Amino acid sequence: MRKILFLLVFSCIFAISCENDTAAYFPRYEVRFSVDLNTEGLNLKSIGGYFKKETIKGTEEIGCGGVLIYHTINDTYCAFDMACPAETSPNRSALVSTPDDKGIVKCSKCGSTFNIFYGIGNPVSGIAVDRERRLQPYNVVESGSSLIISN
């Protein structure tokens, strides 16, 4: 009985710790779209490649500041909201740049930098480090020659 109780408590703690830690400071924005790697996402085929999907009003849900998809050094794909999480309230006027050759993106407003090279989005410099705020990640699922981005 103690073993079962221990496993139950451990499972609950593990599940809670795996939740999105950005939820405390980044509002939930719906994201659901796909990118065809053979057409619009050609740049994503090589490591270090990226694709930006801008936020527009219409039928697609594209986060707060749009979505940046990146092909990591681990040969996987990651996706992040382009709105800087270091802002008091994430908005469309403070967006991260396209990645440099080391997978670093920079906020246009506060200057904070984030590392997406490994697909994590951790802060490297600026107020994002002090506030312990990483980029808002989104799920990426490969389906044939397409990537499906969602939350």
PyMOL CGO cylinders between C-alpha atoms (Angstrom):
from pymol import cmd
from pymol.cgo import CYLINDER

trace = [
    CYLINDER, 0.00, 0.00, 0.00, 2.84, 2.40, 0.84, 0.3, 1, 1, 1, 1, 1, 1,
    CYLINDER, 2.84, 2.40, 0.84, 4.49, 1.70, -2.50, 0.3, 1, 1, 1, 1, 1, 1,
    CYLINDER, 4.49, 1.70, -2.50, 1.28, 2.50, -4.36, 0.3, 1, 1, 1, 1, 1, 1,
    CYLINDER, 1.28, 2.50, -4.36, 0.80, 5.71, -2.37, 0.3, 1, 1, 1, 1, 1, 1,
    CYLINDER, 0.80, 5.71, -2.37, 4.44, 6.70, -3.00, 0.3, 1, 1, 1, 1, 1, 1,
    CYLINDER, 4.44, 6.70, -3.00, 4.09, 6.06, -6.75, 0.3, 1, 1, 1, 1, 1, 1,
    CYLINDER, 4.09, 6.06, -6.75, 0.86, 8.07, -6.87, 0.3, 1, 1, 1, 1, 1, 1,
    CYLINDER, 0.86, 8.07, -6.87, 2.38, 11.05, -5.06, 0.3, 1, 1, 1, 1, 1, 1,
    CYLINDER, 2.38, 11.05, -5.06, 5.57, 10.87, -7.17, 0.3, 1, 1, 1, 1, 1, 1,
    CYLINDER, 5.57, 10.87, -7.17, 3.53, 10.74, -10.39, 0.3, 1, 1, 1, 1, 1, 1,
    CYLINDER, 3.53, 10.74, -10.39, 1.53, 13.82, -9.39, 0.3, 1, 1, 1, 1, 1, 1,
    CYLINDER, 1.53, 13.82, -9.39, 4.66, 15.79, -8.52, 0.3, 1, 1, 1, 1, 1, 1,
    CYLINDER, 4.66, 15.79, -8.52, 6.32, 14.75, -11.80, 0.3, 1, 1, 1, 1, 1, 1,
    CYLINDER, 6.32, 14.75, -11.80, 3.24, 15.74, -13.83, 0.3, 1, 1, 1, 1, 1, 1,
    CYLINDER, 3.24, 15.74, -13.83, 3.06, 19.15, -12.17, 0.3, 1, 1, 1, 1, 1, 1,
    CYLINDER, 3.06, 19.15, -12.17, 6.78, 19.82, -12.73, 0.3, 1, 1, 1, 1, 1, 1,
    CYLINDER, 6.78, 19.82, -12.73, 6.43, 19.02, -16.43, 0.3, 1, 1, 1, 1, 1, 1,
    CYLINDER, 6.43, 19.02, -16.43, 3.74, 21.62, -17.04, 0.3, 1, 1, 1, 1, 1, 1,
    CYLINDER, 3.74, 21.62, -17.04, 4.62, 24.68, -19.12, 0.3, 1, 1, 1, 1, 1, 1,
    CYLINDER, 4.62, 24.68, -19.12, 6.54, 26.94, -16.74, 0.3, 1, 1, 1, 1, 1, 1,
    CYLINDER, 6.54, 26.94, -16.74, 5.83, 30.01, -18.88, 0.3, 1, 1, 1, 1, 1, 1,
    CYLINDER, 5.83, 30.01, -18.88, 2.11, 29.89, -18.03, 0.3, 1, 1, 1, 1, 1, 1,
    CYLINDER, 2.11, 29.89, -18.03, 2.64, 32.10, -14.97, 0.3, 1, 1, 1, 1, 1, 1,
    CYLINDER, 2.64, 32.10, -14.97, 3.76, 35.11, -17.06, 0.3, 1, 1, 1, 1, 1, 1,
    CYLINDER, 3.76, 35.11, -17.06, 2.70, 34.45, -20.66, 0.3, 1, 1, 1, 1, 1, 1,
    CYLINDER, 2.70, 34.45, -20.66, -1.02, 34.55, -21.51, 0.3, 1, 1, 1, 1, 1, 1,
    CYLINDER, -1.02, 34.55, -21.51, -2.43, 31.65, -23.50, 0.3, 1, 1, 1, 1, 1, 1,
    CYLINDER, -2.43, 31.65, -23.50, -2.80, 32.39, -27.19, 0.3, 1, 1, 1, 1, 1, 1,
    CYLINDER, -2.80, 32.39, -27.19, -4.20, 29.79, -29.55, 0.3, 1, 1, 1, 1, 1, 1,
    CYLINDER, -4.20, 29.79, -29.55, -1.79, 28.35, -32.08, 0.3, 1, 1, 1, 1, 1, 1,
    CYLINDER, -1.79, 28.35, -32.08, -2.68, 25.84, -34.77, 0.3, 1, 1, 1, 1, 1, 1,
    CYLINDER, -2.68, 25.84, -34.77, -1.24, 25.83, -38.28, 0.3, 1, 1, 1, 1, 1, 1,
    CYLINDER, -1.24, 25.83, -38.28, 0.96, 23.72, -40.53, 0.3, 1, 1, 1, 1, 1, 1,
    CYLINDER, 0.96, 23.72, -40.53, 4.01, 24.40, -42.67, 0.3, 1, 1, 1, 1, 1, 1,
    CYLINDER, 4.01, 24.40, -42.67, 4.84, 22.37, -45.77, 0.3, 1, 1, 1, 1, 1, 1,
    CYLINDER, 4.84, 22.37, -45.77, 8.60, 21.68, -45.81, 0.3, 1, 1, 1, 1, 1, 1,
    CYLINDER, 8.60, 21.68, -45.81, 8.55, 21.31, -49.61, 0.3, 1, 1, 1, 1, 1, 1,
    CYLINDER, 8.55, 21.31, -49.61, 7.09, 24.76, -50.32, 0.3, 1, 1, 1, 1, 1, 1,
    CYLINDER, 7.09, 24.76, -50.32, 6.92, 27.58, -47.75, 0.3, 1, 1, 1, 1, 1, 1,
    CYLINDER, 6.92, 27.58, -47.75, 9.23, 25.84, -45.25, 0.3, 1, 1, 1, 1, 1, 1,
    CYLINDER, 9.23, 25.84, -45.25, 12.15, 25.05, -47.57, 0.3, 1, 1, 1, 1, 1, 1,
    CYLINDER, 12.15, 25.05, -47.57, 14.56, 26.98, -45.34, 0.3, 1, 1, 1, 1, 1, 1,
    CYLINDER, 14.56, 26.98, -45.34, 13.70, 24.64, -42.44, 0.3, 1, 1, 1, 1, 1, 1,
    CYLINDER, 13.70, 24.64, -42.44, 15.25, 21.59, -44.09, 0.3, 1, 1, 1, 1, 1, 1,
    CYLINDER, 15.25, 21.59, -44.09, 18.78, 22.37, -42.90, 0.3, 1, 1, 1, 1, 1, 1,
    CYLINDER, 18.78, 22.37, -42.90, 19.99, 22.71, -39.31, 0.3, 1, 1, 1, 1, 1, 1,
    CYLINDER, 19.99, 22.71, -39.31, 19.84, 26.37, -38.30, 0.3, 1, 1, 1, 1, 1, 1,
    CYLINDER, 19.84, 26.37, -38.30, 17.03, 27.04, -40.75, 0.3, 1, 1, 1, 1, 1, 1,
    CYLINDER, 17.03, 27.04, -40.75, 14.01, 28.97, -39.58, 0.3, 1, 1, 1, 1, 1, 1,
    CYLINDER, 14.01, 28.97, -39.58, 10.54, 30.04, -40.65, 0.3, 1, 1, 1, 1, 1, 1,
    CYLINDER, 10.54, 30.04, -40.65, 8.44, 32.90, -39.29, 0.3, 1, 1, 1, 1, 1, 1,
    CYLINDER, 8.44, 32.90, -39.29, 4.66, 32.90, -39.31, 0.3, 1, 1, 1, 1, 1, 1,
    CYLINDER, 4.66, 32.90, -39.31, 3.38, 36.42, -38.66, 0.3, 1, 1, 1, 1, 1, 1,
    CYLINDER, 3.38, 36.42, -38.66, 0.32, 37.11, -36.54, 0.3, 1, 1, 1, 1, 1, 1,
    CYLINDER, 0.32, 37.11, -36.54, -2.56, 38.29, -38.71, 0.3, 1, 1, 1, 1, 1, 1,
    CYLINDER, -2.56, 38.29, -38.71, -6.25, 38.60, -38.10, 0.3, 1, 1, 1, 1, 1, 1,
    CYLINDER, -6.25, 38.60, -38.10, -8.17, 35.88, -39.88, 0.3, 1, 1, 1, 1, 1, 1,
    CYLINDER, -8.17, 35.88, -39.88, -8.86, 32.20, -39.62, 0.3, 1, 1, 1, 1, 1, 1,
    CYLINDER, -8.86, 32.20, -39.62, -5.44, 31.01, -38.43, 0.3, 1, 1, 1, 1, 1, 1,
    CYLINDER, -5.44, 31.01, -38.43, -4.38, 31.24, -34.81, 0.3, 1, 1, 1, 1, 1, 1,
    CYLINDER, -4.38, 31.24, -34.81, -0.77, 32.35, -34.60, 0.3, 1, 1, 1, 1, 1, 1,
    CYLINDER, -0.77, 32.35, -34.60, 0.02, 33.22, -30.98, 0.3, 1, 1, 1, 1, 1, 1,
    CYLINDER, 0.02, 33.22, -30.98, 0.71, 36.67, -29.60, 0.3, 1, 1, 1, 1, 1, 1,
    CYLINDER, 0.71, 36.67, -29.60, 3.60, 37.91, -31.76, 0.3, 1, 1, 1, 1, 1, 1,
    CYLINDER, 3.60, 37.91, -31.76, 3.66, 35.26, -34.43, 0.3, 1, 1, 1, 1, 1, 1,
    CYLINDER, 3.66, 35.26, -34.43, 5.61, 32.01, -34.33, 0.3, 1, 1, 1, 1, 1, 1,
    CYLINDER, 5.61, 32.01, -34.33, 9.25, 31.26, -35.06, 0.3, 1, 1, 1, 1, 1, 1,
    CYLINDER, 9.25, 31.26, -35.06, 10.02, 27.67, -36.10, 0.3, 1, 1, 1, 1, 1, 1,
    CYLINDER, 10.02, 27.67, -36.10, 13.66, 26.57, -35.89, 0.3, 1, 1, 1, 1, 1, 1,
    CYLINDER, 13.66, 26.57, -35.89, 15.62, 23.47, -37.00, 0.3, 1, 1, 1, 1, 1, 1,
    CYLINDER, 15.62, 23.47, -37.00, 17.84, 22.67, -34.00, 0.3, 1, 1, 1, 1, 1, 1,
    CYLINDER, 17.84, 22.67, -34.00, 21.36, 21.28, -33.80, 0.3, 1, 1, 1, 1, 1, 1,
    CYLINDER, 21.36, 21.28, -33.80, 19.71, 18.04, -32.55, 0.3, 1, 1, 1, 1, 1, 1,
    CYLINDER, 19.71, 18.04, -32.55, 18.01, 17.73, -35.98, 0.3, 1, 1, 1, 1, 1, 1,
    CYLINDER, 18.01, 17.73, -35.98, 14.58, 18.38, -34.47, 0.3, 1, 1, 1, 1, 1, 1,
    CYLINDER, 14.58, 18.38, -34.47, 12.16, 21.26, -34.84, 0.3, 1, 1, 1, 1, 1, 1,
    CYLINDER, 12.16, 21.26, -34.84, 11.02, 23.70, -32.18, 0.3, 1, 1, 1, 1, 1, 1,
    CYLINDER, 11.02, 23.70, -32.18, 8.57, 26.60, -32.25, 0.3, 1, 1, 1, 1, 1, 1,
    CYLINDER, 8.57, 26.60, -32.25, 8.33, 29.70, -30.06, 0.3, 1, 1, 1, 1, 1, 1,
    CYLINDER, 8.33, 29.70, -30.06, 6.10, 32.73, -29.82, 0.3, 1, 1, 1, 1, 1, 1,
    CYLINDER, 6.10, 32.73, -29.82, 8.01, 35.74, -31.14, 0.3, 1, 1, 1, 1, 1, 1,
    CYLINDER, 8.01, 35.74, -31.14, 6.61, 38.05, -28.41, 0.3, 1, 1, 1, 1, 1, 1,
    CYLINDER, 6.61, 38.05, -28.41, 9.29, 38.74, -25.81, 0.3, 1, 1, 1, 1, 1, 1,
    CYLINDER, 9.29, 38.74, -25.81, 8.35, 37.09, -22.48, 0.3, 1, 1, 1, 1, 1, 1,
    CYLINDER, 8.35, 37.09, -22.48, 10.46, 39.57, -20.49, 0.3, 1, 1, 1, 1, 1, 1,
    CYLINDER, 10.46, 39.57, -20.49, 7.94, 42.35, -21.05, 0.3, 1, 1, 1, 1, 1, 1,
    CYLINDER, 7.94, 42.35, -21.05, 5.50, 43.09, -18.23, 0.3, 1, 1, 1, 1, 1, 1,
    CYLINDER, 5.50, 43.09, -18.23, 2.73, 42.01, -20.58, 0.3, 1, 1, 1, 1, 1, 1,
    CYLINDER, 2.73, 42.01, -20.58, 3.82, 40.21, -23.78, 0.3, 1, 1, 1, 1, 1, 1,
    CYLINDER, 3.82, 40.21, -23.78, 2.74, 42.20, -26.83, 0.3, 1, 1, 1, 1, 1, 1,
    CYLINDER, 2.74, 42.20, -26.83, 3.23, 42.54, -30.57, 0.3, 1, 1, 1, 1, 1, 1,
    CYLINDER, 3.23, 42.54, -30.57, 5.51, 45.57, -30.28, 0.3, 1, 1, 1, 1, 1, 1,
    CYLINDER, 5.51, 45.57, -30.28, 8.36, 43.67, -28.60, 0.3, 1, 1, 1, 1, 1, 1,
    CYLINDER, 8.36, 43.67, -28.60, 9.32, 40.78, -30.88, 0.3, 1, 1, 1, 1, 1, 1,
    CYLINDER, 9.32, 40.78, -30.88, 12.42, 38.64, -31.06, 0.3, 1, 1, 1, 1, 1, 1,
    CYLINDER, 12.42, 38.64, -31.06, 14.59, 38.76, -34.16, 0.3, 1, 1, 1, 1, 1, 1,
    CYLINDER, 14.59, 38.76, -34.16, 15.39, 35.99, -36.58, 0.3, 1, 1, 1, 1, 1, 1,
    CYLINDER, 15.39, 35.99, -36.58, 18.10, 33.67, -35.20, 0.3, 1, 1, 1, 1, 1, 1,
    CYLINDER, 18.10, 33.67, -35.20, 21.76, 34.30, -35.83, 0.3, 1, 1, 1, 1, 1, 1,
    CYLINDER, 21.76, 34.30, -35.83, 24.16, 31.49, -36.81, 0.3, 1, 1, 1, 1, 1, 1,
    CYLINDER, 24.16, 31.49, -36.81, 24.41, 30.40, -33.14, 0.3, 1, 1, 1, 1, 1, 1,
    CYLINDER, 24.41, 30.40, -33.14, 20.64, 30.18, -32.62, 0.3, 1, 1, 1, 1, 1, 1,
    CYLINDER, 20.64, 30.18, -32.62, 20.39, 33.41, -30.63, 0.3, 1, 1, 1, 1, 1, 1,
    CYLINDER, 20.39, 33.41, -30.63, 17.34, 35.68, -30.99, 0.3, 1, 1, 1, 1, 1, 1,
    CYLINDER, 17.34, 35.68, -30.99, 17.09, 39.21, -29.57, 0.3, 1, 1, 1, 1, 1, 1,
    CYLINDER, 17.09, 39.21, -29.57, 14.12, 41.27, -28.38, 0.3, 1, 1, 1, 1, 1, 1,
    CYLINDER, 14.12, 41.27, -28.38, 13.61, 44.44, -30.40, 0.3, 1, 1, 1, 1, 1, 1,
    CYLINDER, 13.61, 44.44, -30.40, 12.52, 46.39, -27.32, 0.3, 1, 1, 1, 1, 1, 1,
    CYLINDER, 12.52, 46.39, -27.32, 14.41, 45.31, -24.17, 0.3, 1, 1, 1, 1, 1, 1,
    CYLINDER, 14.41, 45.31, -24.17, 17.43, 43.72, -25.88, 0.3, 1, 1, 1, 1, 1, 1,
    CYLINDER, 17.43, 43.72, -25.88, 17.13, 40.40, -24.01, 0.3, 1, 1, 1, 1, 1, 1,
    CYLINDER, 17.13, 40.40, -24.01, 18.60, 37.47, -25.90, 0.3, 1, 1, 1, 1, 1, 1,
    CYLINDER, 18.60, 37.47, -25.90, 17.44, 33.84, -25.95, 0.3, 1, 1, 1, 1, 1, 1,
    CYLINDER, 17.44, 33.84, -25.95, 19.12, 30.63, -27.10, 0.3, 1, 1, 1, 1, 1, 1,
    CYLINDER, 19.12, 30.63, -27.10, 17.02, 28.40, -29.38, 0.3, 1, 1, 1, 1, 1, 1,
    CYLINDER, 17.02, 28.40, -29.38, 19.98, 26.39, -30.74, 0.3, 1, 1, 1, 1, 1, 1,
    CYLINDER, 19.98, 26.39, -30.74, 18.93, 23.30, -28.75, 0.3, 1, 1, 1, 1, 1, 1,
    CYLINDER, 18.93, 23.30, -28.75, 15.19, 24.03, -28.88, 0.3, 1, 1, 1, 1, 1, 1,
    CYLINDER, 15.19, 24.03, -28.88, 14.78, 25.30, -25.32, 0.3, 1, 1, 1, 1, 1, 1,
    CYLINDER, 14.78, 25.30, -25.32, 14.48, 29.10, -25.59, 0.3, 1, 1, 1, 1, 1, 1,
    CYLINDER, 14.48, 29.10, -25.59, 16.34, 29.94, -22.37, 0.3, 1, 1, 1, 1, 1, 1,
    CYLINDER, 16.34, 29.94, -22.37, 17.32, 33.56, -21.68, 0.3, 1, 1, 1, 1, 1, 1,
    CYLINDER, 17.32, 33.56, -21.68, 20.99, 34.42, -22.24, 0.3, 1, 1, 1, 1, 1, 1,
    CYLINDER, 20.99, 34.42, -22.24, 21.15, 38.14, -21.41, 0.3, 1, 1, 1, 1, 1, 1,
    CYLINDER, 21.15, 38.14, -21.41, 19.04, 41.13, -20.44, 0.3, 1, 1, 1, 1, 1, 1,
    CYLINDER, 19.04, 41.13, -20.44, 16.07, 41.47, -18.13, 0.3, 1, 1, 1, 1, 1, 1,
    CYLINDER, 16.07, 41.47, -18.13, 14.77, 38.08, -19.25, 0.3, 1, 1, 1, 1, 1, 1,
    CYLINDER, 14.77, 38.08, -19.25, 17.61, 36.48, -17.25, 0.3, 1, 1, 1, 1, 1, 1,
    CYLINDER, 17.61, 36.48, -17.25, 16.80, 38.52, -14.14, 0.3, 1, 1, 1, 1, 1, 1,
    CYLINDER, 16.80, 38.52, -14.14, 13.09, 37.69, -14.47, 0.3, 1, 1, 1, 1, 1, 1,
    CYLINDER, 13.09, 37.69, -14.47, 13.84, 34.04, -15.35, 0.3, 1, 1, 1, 1, 1, 1,
    CYLINDER, 13.84, 34.04, -15.35, 11.63, 34.12, -18.44, 0.3, 1, 1, 1, 1, 1, 1,
    CYLINDER, 11.63, 34.12, -18.44, 12.16, 31.86, -21.39, 0.3, 1, 1, 1, 1, 1, 1,
    CYLINDER, 12.16, 31.86, -21.39, 10.42, 31.97, -24.74, 0.3, 1, 1, 1, 1, 1, 1,
    CYLINDER, 10.42, 31.97, -24.74, 6.89, 30.57, -24.94, 0.3, 1, 1, 1, 1, 1, 1,
    CYLINDER, 6.89, 30.57, -24.94, 7.23, 27.16, -26.66, 0.3, 1, 1, 1, 1, 1, 1,
    CYLINDER, 7.23, 27.16, -26.66, 4.67, 25.49, -28.90, 0.3, 1, 1, 1, 1, 1, 1,
    CYLINDER, 4.67, 25.49, -28.90, 4.32, 21.84, -29.90, 0.3, 1, 1, 1, 1, 1, 1,
    CYLINDER, 4.32, 21.84, -29.90, 5.77, 20.70, -33.21, 0.3, 1, 1, 1, 1, 1, 1,
    CYLINDER, 5.77, 20.70, -33.21, 4.66, 17.43, -34.81, 0.3, 1, 1, 1, 1, 1, 1,
    CYLINDER, 4.66, 17.43, -34.81, 6.16, 16.11, -38.04, 0.3, 1, 1, 1, 1, 1, 1,
    CYLINDER, 6.16, 16.11, -38.04, 3.55, 14.62, -40.38, 0.3, 1, 1, 1, 1, 1, 1,
    CYLINDER, 3.55, 14.62, -40.38, 4.96, 13.53, -43.70, 0.3, 1, 1, 1, 1, 1, 1,
    CYLINDER, 4.96, 13.53, -43.70, 6.46, 16.63, -45.33, 0.3, 1, 1, 1, 1, 1, 1,
    CYLINDER, 6.46, 16.63, -45.33, 4.60, 18.99, -43.00, 0.3, 1, 1, 1, 1, 1, 1,
    CYLINDER, 4.60, 18.99, -43.00, 5.10, 20.40, -39.53, 0.3, 1, 1, 1, 1, 1, 1,
    CYLINDER, 5.10, 20.40, -39.53, 2.01, 20.94, -37.39, 0.3, 1, 1, 1, 1, 1, 1,
    CYLINDER, 2.01, 20.94, -37.39, 2.44, 23.69, -34.81, 0.3, 1, 1, 1, 1, 1, 1,
    CYLINDER, 2.44, 23.69, -34.81, -0.04, 23.86, -31.91, 0.3, 1, 1, 1, 1, 1, 1,
    CYLINDER, -0.04, 23.86, -31.91, -0.51, 24.30, -28.20, 0.3, 1, 1, 1, 1, 1, 1,
]
cmd.load_cgo(trace, "trace")
